[in-house]
Amino acid sequence: MKRKNILLFVIVALIAASCSLDYDPVGNHSDVTEGIVTDSVRIVFKDKASVLSYRIILHDKYASRQEHWYLDMLLLNESHSDNAYAGSPNNETTPFEVNSIEGSNNNLYRDWTRYMEDVGVVNLFINNIDACPDPALTAAERAQYKAEALIFRSMIYFDMARIWGNVPLITTTAGDITSETIAEVYDSYFPPQTSELEVYQQIEQDLLEALNNAPDNDPNDKTQFSNTVARTLLAKIYAEKPLRDYDKVIQYCDAVGADGIDLESDFSTLFGVVLQDPSQPVGQNNPAIAPITRNSKEVIYEAQYVTGAANWLSWMFGRTLENWTFYFEWAKWITPSRDLFKAFQNEGDTKRLNETVVWYDCGWSIYYPAANYPFMYKYRSGYNNMIKYRYADLLLLKAEALIMKNNPDFAGAKALIDRIRQRANLSALPASVTANKETMLNALLKERRLELALEGERWFDLVRLDKVEEVMNAVYAKDPGRPAQKYPFTQNSYKLPIPQTVIDENPNLVQNPGY
């Protein structure tokens, strides 16, 4: 029988919210935020203020916990693929570039535990908001806030399912362990995995429910868990192997466009920054002060950072342009690979290359000469928006669905790919690519690589299209900068190992095959 309970992790502090709500957040959990016990009934949210305070937590979980939502997602998708080297070689990062990942990897343990913490936090909200006794919290507000939480839970489980496959599916909160309840609830703290298909089905159910009450896309606020985010996730999950339905991929991609989402006319506005002196190049005496665009019409969901609350992630990848020399004395993560450069150069794609990679003189020469060393450039300052979903991804996903469905539409897929290429100042694909499914898939995969390079999609693309062995077992011989491959990629490589520490703590978990 599938168990859906887990220990709710303790939240030790709230991070100040970037969005303004009607009530100031409470700093720590207490009777104010968690409610009180009356006649043996726990009231988790005793009033509207406590609900809104907790809602801030949900919005902050993506913006403030950047390691598993962004940093480690790039390590997996870029350094574990042909797009990048580890950048800063060590026991945690090097296994991703040489294919020697084991269950003892600390990054995987960090990601698993933080995702599960997020699940615990969101489940408490979903399962208790309706019991709030405050009449000031209207039925419409309860429905909207629950819908937002369902979307966030779907985001969590979508990432987990793509990384690990079978994971514990948690939709309720476990009761307290007492001498009277231990037999009833003890096993709930050690749930087994649920099949990957069932996880996707739960995501589907949550998203379809959320569509009824989530807020509409707000062109002035892309930090919301909106129904456009729900439609985006539906499009993406229907493209995945356990739940493939290409007609629905197309349906929801079109629905996102109908919500007012569209491509930016200039690719550089997605990642560019405003300089203190726009007439001078960025540098020591001309720092970045803001992103060029917030709430871009192309962005579906993003976290935003402002003066006084800048994101620290940028200095993990290269120079942080609001402070030219800050933390630039050690090797950075996610070093762009020679094979990625070759892909850009073969296509003559200088526009996207220049937004993706930058060269600096640095103090190390691990993969390239120190005097001309490449760095990831899409996340270049602490003010950059941390983009989770954007429309170019969905247009190319729709093209994929047109190629893969039972009655393929190669011409329609080519038109979508050409639209992306036109923005990059590239010519249309030759008509010959529409000859068969394989040539179309290769054209699509190449375009996704160039458009979404260093944004955390490449590995998932290779897995979804069954290209891991073909691409990754060949790249080591043709990329002279990549360290030697430790193990060949096989079907067992498609999912990563469950952290061994987690398995040791929970005897009901089973390690993924091959680890």
N, C-alpha and C positions, 0 to 999 in steps of 0.2 A: 504493500500500500504506500502511496506517495505521501511523505510527510512534508508539511509546509510551515515548519516552525523553526525558529533559531533564536539564540540569545541576542537580545537587543544590546548593542554596544553602547557604552556610556559616552556621551558627548561632553567633553570637558570645557569647552568654551565656544562661544559664538564669534564668528568673524563679522566685523561691521559690514553691513550690506551696501552694495553699490547702488541699489535702487531704493527709492524712498517710499515707505509704506506709511500707513496712518498712525502706527504706534512705534515707539522706540523699542528695539530688541532688548530682551532681558539677558544679562551677561552669562548666567549659569542656570542649570536646571534647578528647580526648587518647586515648592507648592504653586508658585506663580505660573511656571511654565508647564509643569507636569500635573497640576491639579491636586486634589486632596482625596482622602479616603473617607467616605461617609457610609455607615452601616455596611461595612465590608465591601462597598462598591467603589472602585477606583475611578475617579473622574480625571482623565488625562488632560483634557483641555477645559478649564473651568469657565473661560470666557473668551470673547472675540479677540482680546488683546493677546492671550496666550497662543491662539491659533495663528495670528498674524506674525507673532514672534517666531514661531516654529516654521512658518512658511518661508521666512527669511533664510533659515538654515538650508532648506531645500534649494533655494536659488543660489546660495553661497557654495553649496557642495561642489558644483562644477567650477565656479570661478576661483575658489580659494584652495582647492586641493589639486594642484596642477600635475603632480607626478604621474598618477595613474590615468588621468584624463588626457594628457598631452605628451609629457616627456617620455614615459615608458611606451606609449602608443607609437611614438616615432621610432624609438629603438627597435620595437618589434617589426614595424612595417617597412622601415627604410634600411636599417642596418642588417636585418634578417632577410632582406631581399637584395637585389642588384643595384639599388639606388644609392647606398651609402655604406661607409665603413663605420665601425663602432665609434671612432673619434677619439675617445679617451680609454685606451685598453685597460681592462681590469677584469677581475673574476666575475663581475656582474654583467659587463657589456660585451666582452670579447666572445663569449659563447654564442651570441646572436649573429656575429659576422662569420664564424667558422662552423656553425651548426654543431655545437656541442652542449646545447642547453640541457640541464638536468633539473630534477625537482628541488635541488638544494639552492637554486638561484634566488638571491635575495630580492631582486627586482620583481620576480613573479610572486614571491611571498607578499611583498608590499602591495602589489596590485590586487591580489586575491583578497587580502584582509581589508583593504580600503573599499573595494567594491562591495564586499559583504557588510561592512559598516554602513555604507550608503543604503544598502537594501534595508537594514534594520531601522535606520532613521526614517526612510520613506514609508515603510510599512506601519510604523507607529502612527504616522499622520493619516494614512489611508484608512486604517482600522478604527480610529478614534474620533475623527473630526465630526462624524454625524452624532456622536453622543455629547457634544458640547451643549450645555444647557442654556447658554446665553442666547436669548431671542434676538439680540442685535446682530448675530451672525445669521444672515438670511439663507433660505434654501438655495437660492441662486449662487451665493458665495460659497456655500459648502460644496455644491456640485462643481463649480469652477476650480476650486482649490484642490479637490480630490482628483479632478481630471488632470490638472498640472502634475500632481504627484504620480499618477499612473503613467504619464509620458516620461517622467524622469526615471521611474522604475524600468520602463521599457528601454531607455537609453543604457542603463546599467547592464541589464541582462543581454542586450544585443551585443555589447562589447564582450561580456563574459562568454557567451555562446560561441562567438567567433574565435576567441582565444583558446578556450578549453573544451568546448563541446558540451559534454554532460556535466552539469553543475547542480548544486542543491537549489531547488526552486522554492523560494520562501515567499509566502504571501500573507502570513499571519505572524503575530508576536507570541512568544512562548510565555506561559505563566510562570510565576515564582515557584522555586523549589522549596518546599517545606516538608516536614515529616509526614504530613497528611497527603501531599500531592506528588511526592518523589516518584512513585511508581507510574503515575500518569504522565508527568512532563519530562522526566529525566531524559528519555530517548529523543525528545524533541530538540534538545540542545546538540544533538549529533545526527543531523539529517543525512540521508544518502543522496547521491546524485539523481537527478531526473534526466531522462533522455533529452538529447538536443532537440528533437522534434517537439516534445512536450514543452520545452522552454520557449521555442518559437511560437507555439500555439498560445501560450500564456501572454507573450508579448502582443500577438495579434489581438487577443481578446481585450487586453488592457487598452490598446490603442483605439480599437473600434468603439469601446465604451467612452474613452476620453473625447472622441470627436463630437460627442453630443453636447459637451459643456466647456471645452477648452476655449480660451479667448481666441479671437480672430488674429491673423497676422497684423501686427502694428508696424507700419513702415518706419516709425520713429523709435521703436524699441525691439531689437532683435535678441534681447536677453530673456524673453518669455518662453515658457513651455506652451506654445500656441498650437492650434489645430494644424497649422502648416508644418510644424515640427512632427506632429503625429502622422500626417500624410507622408512626409519624407521618410520616416522610419518604416511605415507600411510599404512604401516602394522598395526600400532597401531589404527588408526581411523577405519579401516575396521573391527576390532575386537569389536568395540563398538556397543551398541544396536541400535541406530538409523540408522546405516550404515553398518550393519554386512554383510560381504562377505568373508567367510573363505578361498575360493580359492585365493582371492587377498591377504589375510594375508600371506598365504603360498608363493605366488608369490614374494611379496616384502621382506619377510624375506630371501628368497633364493637370491634375488637380492643384499641385503646388504652383504651376505656372498661372493657373486661373486665380490663385490667391494674390497675384501681383508680384511674384518673384520673377526676376529676369536677369540676364547677364548684364554686368557692367560693360560699358562700351570700351573702357580702357582697362586692361588687365592690371596695370601697375597701381590703380587706385585701391585694389584689394589689400595690398601689403605695404604701400608707401607711407612715409611719414612727413609731417610738416616740420621744417627746420626753423630754428631761431632766426636765421637769416636766409630766406629762400633764394637769394641771389648767389649764395656761396655753397660749395659742396659740403656735405656732412664731414665732420671731423672734430678735432680736439676743442676748437673754439666755436663750433657751430652745432650744438646738440639738437636732437629731435625733441619736440615739445608735445606732439600729438600725432595720431594717425591721420592720414588724408581723409579717410571716410570711416564714420561709424554708421551702423545700421544701413549698410549698403543694400541696394535693391537685390543684389545677388545672394546676400547672406540670409540663411534661414534661421540659424541659431549661433550666437557667439557670446563670449564673456568679454566685458569691457573694463579697462583700467585707466585711471586718471591720475593727475598730479596728487601725490600724497598716498596713492594706493596703486603704484605701478607694479607690474608683474615681474617677479624675479627670474622667470624662465629664460628671458632673452640672453642673459649672460652664460647660460649653459651651452649655447650654440655658437657664440662668436662675440663680436663687440656689441655691447648694448648702447645704442646710439644716443641715448640721453646722457650717457656718461662714458666717454670714449675709451678711457683706460681702465675702467672698473673691472676687476677680476679677469684681466686679460693676460694672466701670467701662467695659465695652465691649459693643457689640451682640452678642447671642447668636444662635446658629443656630436654625433651625426655628421661626419665628414662626407661630403658628396663624393661619389665614386667616379673613377675614370670611365666606367661603362655608362653611367648616366650622362657625363659630358659628351661621350660619343653619340648617344642617342639624340641629344640636342643638336650637336654639330651635323650629324647626318641629315637632319631635317632642315638645317639652316634656321633653327628656331632661336634667334638671339633675344627676342623680346621676353619670352618666358624664362630663358636661361638667366638673363640679367636680373630678373625679379626673384629668382630661386637661389642663386649662388653669388657670393662676393669673394674677392681675393684680398688678403691682407698680408703684410709682413708680420710674422709672429716669432715666438721664442722656441718653437719645437718643429721637428721635421719627421714626424712619425710616418705619414703617408705621402707627403709632398715636400719639396724644398721649402724651408722656412720663409724664404724671401718672397714666395708667391704661393700662398696657402689658401685653399678654398674653404668657405664656411657656408653653412645654411643661412639664407638671407630672408626667407619669408617671415620669420619672426625676429625682427631686428631691433626692437626697442621695448621697454617695459610698458609702453603705451599701446602697443599693437593689440588689436582685438584677437582673442583666441577663438578662431573660427572652427566650429564643430561640423556644420553642414552648410554647403553652398550649392547654388543651382547648377553650375557646370558639371558637378558630380552627377546630378540627377539627369541632365540632358544626355550624358554619356551612358548612364545606366539605362535610360530608355532606348538608346541605340543598341545596347547589349540585348535588351529584351526583344527588339525587332529582329535581331540576328538569330536569337536562340529559340524563338517560339516555333510551333509546329509548322506554321506557314510563314516563313521568314520574309521580311521586307528589307532587302539589302539596300535598295535605293533610298528608302526612308531613313535607314540607319546612316548611310553615307551623308545625307543632307544634314543630319544633326552633328556628325563629326566635322563636316565642312564648316558649320556655323562656329564651332569652337576654334577651328584652324584659322578662319577668317579674322577673328579677333587677335590672333597671334601673328597676323600679317603673313600667313602661309597660304599657298595655293590649295585649291581643292584636291582631294584625293583623286588619283587616276581612276577612270572607269573600270579598269581591269580588276580593282580590288573587289568589285561586286560579283566576281566570277563564282565564288563558292563561300561556304560558311567559314572555312579555315582562314582564307585570306581576309575576310571581313573581321573575324575575331582578332587576328593579328594587328590589323589596322586600328581597331578599337583599343586593344590593350596598349599599343604604342601611344595612342592619343591620351589615354588616361594617365599613362606614365608621365608624359610631358606636362600635361595640364595640372595634375595633382601631385607632382613630385614634392617630396618632403612635407606632405600634409597628412601622412598616416593612413594611406590607402593601398600602397603597392602590394604588400604581402597578402592582404585580404583579397585583392584582385587575382593574384596568382592562384590562391587556394580556390576561390569561387569558380574560376575557369579551368581548373585542373592543369595548370601550367607550372606547378612548382618544380617537378622533376626536370622537365624540359629546359626551363630557364635557369634554375639555380645550380643544377649539376654541371652546367656548361660554363657558367660565368667565371669560375675560379681560374680556368685555363686561359680565358681571353682578357681578364682584368689583372694586369701585373701588380697592381697595388694592393690587392686583397690577400690577406694571410691565407695559409693553406687550409683547405677544407678538412675538418676533422672526421665527419661522417657524411655519407651520401644522403641526399633527401629521398624519402620514400613516402608512401601513403600515410605512414605513421607520423610523418613530420607535419601534417596539416594541422594538428592540434598540439598545443604545448603541454608540458607536464604539469600535473597538479602539484603545488608546493608540498614537499615531503613533510615539512613541519605540520601542515594542515592535516595530512593523512595520519601522522603520528598522534595528533590530538583527537581525530575523529575516525574510529575504526570502521565506520560505515562507508568511507570513501574508497574508491578504487582508482588506481593510477591509470592514466591513459596508455594505450598500447605503445610499445617501443621505448619506454622509459623505465 
